[in-house]
């Protein structure tokens, strides 16, 4: 409603209009202002947060133009901005006597009802008035109605209203963008497939419709179909960034990492660099076991997002996969510096230090992990395993007792307990713990045998394992 630039060529300099308005206000002018000039004066005061002068200008304008719907609408907008909703509605009621089919007035009344939290009244008002408009104006009312349903948390009604918009205007950008989100949110993806299949059949060059069709298939995990839809989308609009992103994600879900990289490289060509794109490319190279290239892209991601600890952790993992333990520790340490309360980072550093035979420092890392996440079984397993490998069998058993207090009984705990008892020469107690582990988690027996393969040479152990393997 309001002008961005008052000193435009159509109306002339605002200073002159304001000067003439002041003369009219004081009764010193023989000439009155045009209706449009009054509007400019009202808007000037309104934009400069001078509500009192803006309303005064409305009243003066109405003495000359008593049937001006534009002035009354401005008055209603000023009252609305000031949260004087009763006076705003009164101005709209009066305005509608002269202009009953003003779209701005319809939408403003809806905004007032929304501000008063009268969602049902706002929805009913828009539904009623919607039938009196056609074409673009009708779609604007329906889009407003979808926002009302959103505010009142009637989410299926939001989806249905956006369907109505698309039925009128199948290229309505706002409706197409919104319905893509609401299809997933309301779990109406199959319906979205039907809607957008019909749209693309009727309008095969509608890029947004193809994108939405791809997104619906993607939500249904029909990745090959979604890729086909995205291919049509980018064939129509080769700069459709989100289509490339989603297509790359679909390729990654299918584990077609080479194809995903091709799509991500195309994304880099058409859009500004983003950390998430470089990170995705690093992930694809990592999955293809090209750890050097993976690190290149992870580092590019870290340059754009230097506070993202997760990226440094991924760099550390690539080094660990290559058994470059010292470099892995450095990367994991950066990650831990950025997120000091991350138990996974502590364990990762501990694992590397164990491989480097710096066992005492590794145990400190495992203890920190347990301190950070005492209710997490994984942290306790890392600590107990470290103690076992280091030869602290009694301490391993002590820590297992504490672990059970925090996490309850776990199959892994019995296996580590049994192994520690065997190392201490307590075979009878060890067999009891081993059987408890086999009874609870027979599939995890490998945890026990990998700790010391020589356990299998014991006939009692072999017999017990064989018994539960048959089961």
Secondary structure, DSSP 8 states (H G I E B T S, - for coil): ---S-SS-TTT--HHHHHHHHHHHHHT--SS---HHHHHHHHHHHHHTT-HHHHHHHHHHHHHH-TT-HHHHHHHHHHHHHTT-HHHHHHHHHHHHHH-TT-HHHHHHHHHHHHHTT-HHHHHHHHHHHHTT--HHHHHHHHHHHHHHHHHTT-HHHHHHHHHHHHHH-TT-HHHHHHHHHHHHHTT-HHHHHHHHHHHHHH-TT-HHHHHHHHHHHHHTT-HHHHHHHHHHHHHH-TT-HHHHHHHHHHHHHTT-HHHHHHHHHHHHHHS---HHHHHHHHHHHHHTT-HHHHHHHHHHHHHH-TT-HHHHHHHHHHHHHTT-HHHHHHHHHHHHHH-TT-HHHHHHHHHHHHHTT-HHHHHHHHHHHHHH-TT-HHHHHHHHHHHHHHT-HHHHHHHHHHHHHHH---HHHHHHHHHHHHHTT-HHHHHHHHHHHHHH-GGGHHHHHHH-GGGGGSHHHHHHHHHHHH-
